[in-house]
Amino acid sequence: MDDRICTGFAGAVGHTPLIRLARFSAESGCDILGKAEFMNPGGSVKDRAALYMVLDAERRGLLGPGGTVVEGTAGNTGIGLAHICNARGYRCVIVIPETQSQEKIDLLQTLGAEVHAVPARPYRDPDNYQKIAGRMAADMDNAIWANQFDNVANRQAHYETTGPELWEQTGGRLDAFVAATGTGGTLAGVSRYLKERGHAVRCILADPSGSGLYRYVTTGQPEVVGGDSITEGIGSTRVTTNLEGAPLDDAVMIDDQEAVTTVYRLLHEEGLFLGSSSGLNVAAALHVARQLGPGHRIVTVLCDGGGRYYSRLFNAEWLAGKGLHA
């Protein structure tokens, strides 16, 4: 087959462009580059982890023909899994916190996933959405719990694909990689790969308020800082198996208003319609650029598109209710 033609959904995952953010670069005197993960076929960076977790289960004989994939997810991993399950003939069952955007829930159902929206509860609670998913999978025949937070196939996806892509796209010339994390997969996998190629590359966690990971990186112990954030799918009160041992140099905390402002700047100044985690990542990259000074190259992740957050992030009335503005 012509090597320019990919095979199915799985073959289209990855190899996303690296975009130079012109306004942010000019403002900082640095090259600020965004990995365009919203251009994956399922619309987000989570397509990579979803694919690797399913392939890993198949290789290990845990998932047979006609089986079921169950996952607890804030949305994007579930969307990636629903696409892959359709393509490979599996049933998909998603447990999602009720706090997530209606757009994500609607899309999951449109893709054919069986969706269970449950009250948002902390991880220590037995009725946390991830734990519910685990119990559901255990009660089914020929089923797996994808377990994206502690399944290291997630991290491996980024070690084997995202990291090498970034190294090739930059010609090995980058000074820092900055990214928020929820499961830990993207940040840990990319950081491991980059550190193995060039120890001078600084790997930095971007964190929203209400998360414990900023303190984890800066002090060694996870401790929640600030109140709840409007960002979805990033931040955590615990250190996941994927994140454990990640070679991180520092962390930056970004408040919701700065993330929202950056989302709208990306739209109006760069022409990119992106979600809140992308805004937080770019805001953090700008902080790191200012710390390092002009002439450096900082890479971050443009996680997903803004259409999944239309009723919230791009709704002035909803933002005002949270004390925020465009």
GUVEXMAR-885584 format. One record per residue: z, y, x of N, C-alpha, C in turn. Coordinates in steps of 0.02 Angstrom, whole numbers, padded with zeros to 5 digits, always signed. Each point is the difference from the previous one (the first is absolute). Layout:
BEGIN
ZYXZYXZYX;...
END
This chain:
BEGIN
+00000-00060+00042+00000+00060-00042+00000+00062+00044;-00034+00051-00022-00001+00065+00034+00072+00024+00010;+00019+00016+00062+00070+00019+00014+00018+00068-00029;-00049+00034-00031+00015+00063-00034+00019-00012-00073;-00004-00063-00022+00016-00017-00069+00066-00038-00001;+00049+00024-00037+00065-00034-00003+00000-00050-00058;+00044-00048+00003+00004-00052-00050+00057+00014-00048;-00017+00021-00060+00050+00009-00053+00051+00054+00014;+00051+00001-00043+00053+00050+00006+00035-00005+00068;+00017-00061+00020+00038-00009+00062-00038+00027+00060;-00066-00010+00000-00040+00023+00057-00005+00075+00005;+00015+00035-00056-00004+00073-00001+00065+00034+00020;+00053-00039+00010+00065+00029+00018+00000+00021+00073;+00023+00060+00014+00006+00024+00069-00062+00037+00024;+00000+00015+00065-00055+00038+00031-00010+00068-00034;+00055+00031-00018-00003+00065-00033-00011+00056+00051;-00030+00056-00021-00012+00055+00047+00064+00034+00023;-00005+00034+00056+00053+00043+00025-00025+00072-00008;+00036+00040-00040-00024+00067-00018+00040+00053+00038;-00036+00044+00032+00034+00058+00032+00013+00052-00055;+00064+00018-00006+00020+00050-00051-00008+00069+00031;-00055+00033-00017-00021+00060+00036+00051+00057-00004;+00025+00015-00061+00046+00056-00008+00067-00013+00035;+00026-00060-00009+00064-00017+00030-00006-00003+00076;-00057-00023+00025-00012-00002+00072-00003+00071+00029;-00037+00043-00034-00006+00069+00024+00067+00035+00000;+00039-00012-00052+00066+00032-00007+00047-00021+00056;-00003-00062+00020+00047-00027+00049-00024+00003+00072;-00066+00008+00009-00028-00004+00067-00006-00071+00026;+00012-00048-00045-00005-00071+00017-00055-00032-00043;-00021-00059+00020-00042-00041-00044+00046-00038-00046;-00003+00014-00065+00037-00039-00049-00051-00042-00038;+00007-00066+00006-00048-00047-00026+00032-00044-00054;-00036-00011-00054+00026-00041-00055-00041-00063-00009;+00032-00058+00002-00034-00063-00013-00011-00007-00075;-00063-00002-00020-00019+00006-00071+00010-00066-00038;+00062-00020-00007+00015-00064-00033-00014+00001-00075;-00007+00059-00029-00019+00005-00071-00072-00026-00010;-00036-00011+00054-00068-00025-00005-00005-00076+00003;+00057-00034+00002-00001-00073-00008-00024-00016-00071;-00026-00061-00012-00031-00015-00065+00049+00002-00059;+00063-00012+00013+00050+00005-00053+00034+00068-00001;-00021+00045+00044+00021+00069-00003+00062+00019+00040;+00026-00046+00041+00060+00019+00038+00008-00042+00062;+00045+00022+00043+00018-00035+00062+00028-00069-00015;+00028-00010-00060+00032-00064-00016-00050-00058-00009;-00065+00016-00005-00049-00055-00004+00005-00046+00061;+00015+00029+00058+00004-00040+00061+00057-00051-00004;+00059+00023-00019+00057-00046-00005-00011-00051-00055;-00027+00021-00057-00012-00046-00055-00045-00057+00022;-00055+00018+00034-00047-00051+00022+00033-00048+00050;+00036+00026+00048+00030-00044+00051+00054-00045-00030;+00038+00024-00048+00052-00042-00030-00031-00058-00039;-00055+00013-00036-00033-00054-00037-00032-00049+00049;-00035+00024+00050-00032-00044+00048+00052-00043+00037;+00056+00030+00017+00054-00036+00034+00028-00056-00045;+00009+00015-00064+00025-00052-00046-00050-00056-00008;-00064+00016-00001-00052-00051-00005+00001-00044+00063;+00003+00030+00058-00001-00038+00063+00060-00047+00006;+00057+00023-00026+00061-00040+00004+00007-00051-00057;-00049-00002-00044+00001-00048-00054+00050+00016-00055;+00020+00063-00004+00049+00021-00050-00032+00020-00066;-00065+00013+00002-00035+00025-00060-00064-00041-00008;-00001-00040-00054-00057-00041-00013-00047+00031-00051;-00059-00031-00011-00048+00025-00049+00032+00012-00068;-00016+00058-00030+00027+00016-00066+00072+00021+00000;+00030+00012+00059+00070+00017+00005+00015+00071-00022;+00063+00019+00009+00025+00066-00023+00031+00037+00058;-00015+00064+00005+00031+00044+00049+00045+00048-00038;+00064+00001+00018+00050+00042-00032+00024+00051+00051;+00007+00062-00020+00025+00050+00047+00038+00055-00037;+00052+00025+00033+00035+00060-00021-00028+00058+00041;-00026+00050-00033-00037+00053+00036+00004+00066-00037;-00003+00054+00038-00003+00067-00029-00071+00016-00023;-00047-00045+00010-00066+00010-00029-00058-00019+00045;-00006+00030+00059-00061-00009+00039-00009-00071+00027;+00054-00032+00022-00007-00069+00022-00020-00044-00059;+00028+00014-00057-00018-00038-00060-00073+00009-00018;-00025+00060+00007-00070+00014-00015-00045-00039+00048;+00017+00002+00065-00038-00039+00048+00003-00075-00015;+00059-00026-00018+00007-00070-00016-00040-00019-00062;+00000+00044-00051-00037-00014-00061-00075-00007+00014;-00027+00044+00042-00070-00005+00020-00014-00066+00035;+00043-00016+00049-00011-00061+00040+00009-00063-00042;+00049+00001-00046+00009-00057-00044-00061-00011-00044;-00029+00054-00026-00061-00006-00040-00056-00031+00042;-00006+00023+00062-00055-00023+00043+00009-00073+00021;+00063-00023+00004+00013-00067+00027+00025-00050-00053;+00002+00023-00063+00016-00047-00054+00073-00014-00012;+00043+00050+00013+00072-00008-00011+00023+00044-00057;+00055-00021-00031+00035+00042-00049+00044+00048+00039;+00008+00061-00025+00041+00050+00034+00054+00026-00047;+00063-00004+00022+00057+00024-00040+00036+00053+00041;+00008+00059-00029+00029+00057+00035+00063+00024-00036;+00054+00010+00040+00061+00030-00024+00004+00069+00032;+00005+00052-00042-00004+00069+00025+00056+00042-00029;+00031+00043+00039+00051+00045-00029-00030+00047-00052;+00037+00013-00052-00023+00044-00054-00011+00072+00024;+00027+00017+00058-00006+00068+00027-00068+00015+00029;-00042-00051+00008-00066+00011+00031-00048+00031-00050;-00053+00030+00026-00046+00037-00043-00034-00046-00050;-00012+00027-00060-00034-00039-00052-00070-00019+00021;-00032+00041+00041-00067-00015+00023-00002-00066+00038;+00051-00013+00042+00001-00063+00037+00010-00059-00047;+00045+00007-00047+00013-00054-00048-00062-00015-00041;-00033+00053-00024-00062-00009-00039-00054-00035+00041;-00007+00020+00063-00051-00029+00042+00014-00074+00012;+00062-00017+00014+00018-00070+00010-00019-00043-00061;+00014+00026-00059-00016-00037-00061-00076-00005-00009;-00035+00053+00015-00074-00001-00004-00029-00053+00047;+00031-00008+00058-00024-00049+00049+00017-00071-00021;+00039-00008-00052+00016-00067-00025+00067-00027+00021;+00039+00040+00036+00066-00023+00020+00047-00002-00060;+00046-00047+00002+00055-00002-00049+00055+00045+00027;+00015+00054-00034+00045+00052+00026+00066-00001-00036;+00054-00002+00039+00068+00005-00027+00032+00063+00028;+00006+00052-00041+00033+00062+00022+00075-00007-00014;+00041+00011+00052+00072-00011-00006+00037+00063+00023;+00063+00008-00022+00039+00058+00023+00006+00001+00076;-00003+00059+00029+00008+00007+00073+00073-00010+00018;+00011-00048+00044+00069-00015+00022-00001-00008+00076;+00056+00015+00034+00002-00005+00073-00009-00072+00023;-00018-00008+00063-00015-00067+00026+00060-00047-00005;+00060+00026+00005+00059-00043-00002+00012-00030-00069;-00032+00028-00051+00008-00023-00069-00043-00063-00011;+00028-00053-00030-00040-00060-00013-00060+00012-00045;+00001+00055-00038-00057+00016-00043-00046+00052+00031;+00004+00010+00066-00050+00039+00035-00068-00033-00010;-00052+00040-00007-00066-00027-00017-00026-00052+00049;+00017+00007+00064-00022-00050+00049+00033-00067-00012;+00065+00002-00016+00037-00062-00010-00022-00035-00065;-00016+00040-00051-00027-00029-00061-00065-00037+00015;-00043+00030+00040-00063-00032+00018+00011-00066+00036;+00047+00000+00046+00016-00061+00037+00022-00057-00046;+00043+00017-00049+00024-00051-00047-00057-00025-00044;-00043+00045-00022-00056-00020-00042-00046-00049+00036;-00015+00015+00063-00044-00045+00039+00032-00068+00010;+00066+00000+00012+00035-00064+00012-00001-00045-00061;-00006+00029-00059+00000-00038-00062-00070-00025-00020;-00051+00017+00038-00069-00019-00016-00026-00055+00047;-00045-00040-00025-00036-00047+00043-00059+00034+00033;-00016-00021+00061-00057+00026+00037-00001+00076+00000;+00056+00028+00021+00007+00073+00000+00034+00022+00064;-00016+00061+00022+00035+00030+00056+00028+00068-00020;+00054+00018+00032+00025+00069-00002-00027+00033+00063;-00042+00050-00008-00031+00031+00059+00053+00030+00047;+00053+00030-00028+00057+00024+00039-00022+00047+00056;-00037+00052-00018-00030+00045+00049+00050+00033+00048;+00062+00008-00021+00049+00035+00041+00022-00043+00060;+00005-00066-00010+00025-00044+00052-00049-00054+00022;-00061+00002-00026-00053-00045+00020-00037+00032+00058;+00007-00028+00060-00028+00034+00059-00076-00007+00005;-00032-00035-00047-00073+00002-00004-00023+00072-00015;+00043+00038-00034-00013+00071-00013-00006+00038+00066;+00050-00006+00042+00000+00034+00065-00059-00023+00043;-00013-00065-00003-00054-00028+00041-00068+00028-00019;-00009+00014-00065-00063+00030-00023-00016+00063+00039;+00051+00041+00010-00011+00065+00033-00002-00008+00076;+00035-00050+00026-00005-00014+00072-00070-00024+00018;-00030-00039-00044-00066-00030+00014-00058+00043-00022;+00011+00047-00047-00057+00039-00025+00009+00075+00009;+00051+00030-00031+00007+00073+00001+00010+00026+00071;+00045-00031+00037+00013+00022+00068-00062-00002+00044;-00034-00058+00003-00062-00003+00041-00053+00050-00023;-00006+00010-00065-00049+00049-00024+00016+00070+00026;+00063+00019-00003+00020+00067+00024-00013+00007+00075;+00016-00052+00038-00010+00002+00072-00074+00008+00017;-00042-00037-00036-00072+00005+00011-00027+00068-00022;+00022+00024-00058-00027+00062-00027+00019+00061+00042;+00058-00004+00033+00022+00056+00042-00018-00011+00074;-00031-00056+00015-00014-00016+00070+00064-00006+00041;+00055-00018-00035+00064-00007+00035+00032+00067+00016;-00027+00054-00026+00027+00067+00015+00038+00026-00061;+00063-00017-00004+00044+00028-00051+00070+00006+00029;+00034+00052-00023+00066+00014+00027+00056-00022-00047;-00015-00003-00065+00053-00019-00047-00031-00031-00063;+00036-00049-00027-00016-00029-00065+00059+00014-00045;-00013+00030-00059+00053+00021-00046-00014-00030-00068;+00050-00034-00030-00011-00028-00067+00065-00012-00035;-00001+00010-00066+00056-00020-00043-00002-00076-00008;+00054-00027-00025+00002-00073-00009+00042-00018-00060;-00022-00053-00034+00038-00029-00055+00019-00071+00019;-00052-00042+00008+00011-00069+00022+00011-00004+00076;-00027+00048+00036+00004-00002+00073-00063-00028+00033;-00045-00028-00040-00058-00035+00028-00047+00043+00040;-00022+00057-00030-00049+00042+00034+00030+00030+00064;+00058+00030-00006+00031+00034+00057+00016-00049+00056;+00030-00057-00017+00020-00048+00051-00060-00033+00033;-00049-00021-00041-00057-00034+00029-00041+00044+00045;-00015+00062-00023-00039+00046+00040+00039+00020+00063;+00064+00015-00008+00040+00021+00058+00003-00054+00053;+00009-00062-00020+00002-00055+00048-00066-00003+00039;-00055+00004-00036-00066-00004+00033-00009+00059+00049;+00014+00061-00023-00012+00058+00041+00045+00000+00062;+00063-00020-00008+00046-00001+00057-00023-00051+00053;-00030-00054-00023-00025-00050+00048-00059+00027+00039;-00037+00047-00029-00059+00028+00034+00017+00061+00042;+00047+00040-00023+00017+00061+00037+00071+00022-00017;+00046-00012+00046+00070+00014-00015+00015+00074-00010;-00048+00043+00021+00011+00072-00009-00012+00022-00071;-00030-00043-00042-00011+00018-00070+00067+00003-00037;+00016+00057-00029+00062+00006-00037-00011-00024-00072;+00046-00043-00023-00005-00028-00067+00059+00026-00041;-00016+00035-00054+00050+00040-00035-00001-00015-00075;+00059-00012-00028+00007-00014-00071+00006+00066-00038;-00038+00006-00055+00006+00056-00046+00038-00024-00061;+00052+00036-00020+00044-00025-00053+00011+00053-00054;+00001-00021-00064+00018+00046-00054+00076+00004-00008;+00024+00048-00037+00071+00004-00016+00018-00061-00043;+00063-00018+00002+00024-00057-00039-00009-00067+00034;-00028+00002+00061-00012-00061+00039+00052-00005+00056;+00011-00061+00024+00047-00010+00054-00034-00011+00068;-00066+00004+00002-00035-00020+00061-00001+00054+00054;+00003+00064-00021+00004+00053+00050+00062-00011+00045;+00056-00012-00032+00062-00013+00038-00005-00065+00040;-00034-00050-00028-00007-00063+00036-00035+00011+00067;-00053+00039+00000-00037+00012+00062+00039+00046+00047;+00033+00051-00027+00032+00050+00043+00070-00020+00022;+00034-00043-00038+00069-00019+00018+00010-00075+00007;-00046-00040-00025+00007-00073+00003+00028-00032-00062;+00023+00042-00049+00028-00026-00061-00034+00033-00061;-00024-00041-00048-00029+00031-00060+00053+00036-00041;-00014+00062-00016+00047+00041-00040-00042+00049-00041;+00011-00001-00065-00039+00042-00046+00013+00074+00014;-00054+00039+00003+00005+00072+00009-00036+00033-00059;+00035+00045-00034-00031+00038-00055-00005-00039-00064;-00026+00035-00051-00008-00030-00066-00066-00036-00008;-00012-00026-00059-00060-00039-00014-00063+00042+00011;-00053-00034+00021-00064+00031+00012-00049-00019-00055;-00051+00043-00011-00052-00016-00048-00053-00047+00030;+00000-00008+00066-00049-00044+00032+00011-00071-00023;-00054-00038-00004+00003-00069-00025-00020-00049+00055;+00040-00053+00007-00018-00054+00045+00020+00010+00073;+00033+00056+00016+00023+00011+00069+00074+00018+00000;+00031-00009+00058+00071+00008+00006+00036-00064-00020;+00060-00009+00027+00038-00061-00015+00072+00010+00019;+00044-00038-00032+00071+00002+00019+00017-00058+00046;-00050-00042+00016+00014-00057+00044-00056-00007+00051;+00014-00037+00053-00050-00015+00052-00031-00067-00016;-00064+00000-00017-00034-00061-00018-00015-00043+00061;-00016-00063-00012-00020-00044+00056-00062+00027+00035;-00046+00029-00038-00059+00029+00030+00016+00057+00048;+00050+00040-00018+00016+00059+00040+00045-00017+00060;+00038-00054-00005+00046-00018+00054-00036-00005+00067;+00028+00032+00050-00028-00005+00067-00060+00043+00014;-00021+00040-00050-00059+00044+00011+00016+00049+00056;-00047+00010+00047+00013+00044+00058-00010+00074-00018;+00050+00029-00032-00005+00069-00024+00037+00048+00046;-00029+00059+00009+00028+00050+00045+00041+00053-00035;-00017+00014-00063+00035+00055-00034-00016-00004-00074;+00030+00044-00039-00012+00005-00072-00001+00073-00021;-00037+00014-00053-00004+00067-00029+00013-00007-00074;+00043+00044-00027+00012-00001-00073-00036+00059-00032;-00036-00015-00054-00040+00050-00035+00025+00005-00072;+00015+00061-00023+00023+00007-00069-00059+00000-00049;+00016-00010-00064-00052-00007-00050-00045+00061-00006;+00028+00060+00005-00041+00059-00008-00052+00005+00056;+00020-00016+00061-00048+00002+00055-00054-00053-00010;+00019-00059-00024-00049-00053-00012-00049+00022-00055;+00026+00030-00054-00044+00022-00055-00047+00056+00025;+00028+00048+00035-00042+00054+00026-00056-00027+00044;+00016-00050+00040-00051-00029+00044-00053-00038-00039;+00020-00034-00054-00049-00034-00043-00051+00050-00027;+00025+00057-00023-00046+00050-00028-00041+00034+00055;+00028+00007+00059-00040+00026+00056-00056-00049+00018;+00016-00064+00001-00051-00050+00015-00057+00003-00051;+00018+00012-00063-00051+00005-00052-00043+00063+00008;+00033+00057+00006-00036+00064-00001-00029+00021+00067;+00029-00025+00055-00024+00020+00066-00041-00053+00036;+00013-00064-00018-00035-00055+00034-00046-00039-00048;+00007+00014-00066-00041-00036-00048+00021-00071-00013;+00063-00017+00015+00025-00068-00007+00052-00004-00056;-00014-00041-00050+00043-00009-00059+00044-00061+00012;+00062+00013+00021+00043-00054+00026+00068+00000-00035;+00037-00054+00011+00066-00007-00030+00055+00031+00042;+00061-00005-00026+00057+00034+00031+00018-00028+00068;-00008-00065+00011+00017-00028+00065-00047+00026+00054;-00063+00012-00018-00047+00030+00047+00021+00071+00018;+00023+00038-00051+00025+00067+00013+00059+00000+00047;+00046-00047-00011+00058-00005+00044-00021-00018+00071;-00047-00047+00006-00022-00020+00066-00032+00058+00039;-00043+00037-00034-00034+00055+00034+00049+00056+00018;+00047+00013-00045+00052+00050+00015+00040-00021+00062;+00016-00065+00004+00037-00025+00058-00043+00004+00063;-00064-00014-00006-00045+00005+00058-00002+00071+00026;+00001+00049-00046-00001+00070+00020+00065+00018+00037;+00057-00026-00024+00063+00010+00035-00004-00027+00072;-00026-00061+00006-00005-00031+00066-00047+00039+00045;-00055+00025-00028-00047+00040+00040+00035+00062+00027;+00041+00032-00041+00036+00059+00023+00052-00017+00054;+00030-00059-00006+00049-00022+00051-00034-00014+00067;-00059-00032-00003-00034-00018+00061-00037+00058+00031;-00023+00047-00041-00036+00058+00025-00076-00011-00002;-00038+00054+00007-00074-00004-00005-00030-00050+00048;-00057-00027-00021-00039-00043+00044+00013-00074-00008;+00045-00018-00046+00015-00071-00011-00038-00028-00060;-00001-00066-00005-00035-00033-00055+00051-00043-00038;+00006+00016-00064+00048-00035-00044-00038-00034-00056;+00015-00064-00011-00032-00040-00051+00050-00018-00055;-00021+00005-00063+00042-00021-00055-00042-00038-00051;+00030-00017-00057-00032-00043-00050-00009+00038-00065;-00061-00001-00026-00015+00027-00067+00001-00060-00047;+00057-00011-00032+00015-00065-00030-00040-00018-00062;-00007+00047-00046-00035-00015-00063-00023+00065-00033;-00039-00007-00053-00029+00058-00034+00047+00031-00050;-00015+00062-00018+00043+00038-00046-00005-00022-00072;-00052-00037-00018-00009-00020-00070+00056-00044-00027;+00037-00033+00045+00055-00043-00021+00063+00039-00017;-00003+00066+00010+00059+00042-00011-00017+00061-00043;-00056-00005-00035-00026+00059-00035+00049+00030-00049;+00035-00042-00037+00045+00026-00053+00064+00030+00028;+00013-00010+00065+00061+00026+00030-00016+00052+00054;-00025-00024+00055-00011+00042+00058-00047+00058-00014;-00048-00011-00045-00049+00052-00016+00012+00029-00070;+00062-00001-00021+00021+00026-00065+00053+00053+00012;-00019+00063-00010+00045+00056+00017+00065-00004-00040;-00004-00021-00063+00060-00005-00041+00048-00053+00027;-00028-00058+00019+00042-00054+00028+00033+00022+00065;-00039+00033+00044+00027+00024+00063+00056+00050-00012;-00011+00046-00047+00052+00051-00014+00064-00033-00023;-00006-00054-00038+00060-00036-00022+00039-00031+00057;-00033-00008+00058+00033-00026+00059+00019+00055+00049;-00010+00063-00022+00016+00056+00043-00052+00011+00055;-00062-00023-00013-00053+00004+00050-00058+00041-00027;-00046+00018+00044-00060+00037-00022-00058-00017+00046;-00059+00010-00025-00061-00015+00038-00008+00051+00056;
END
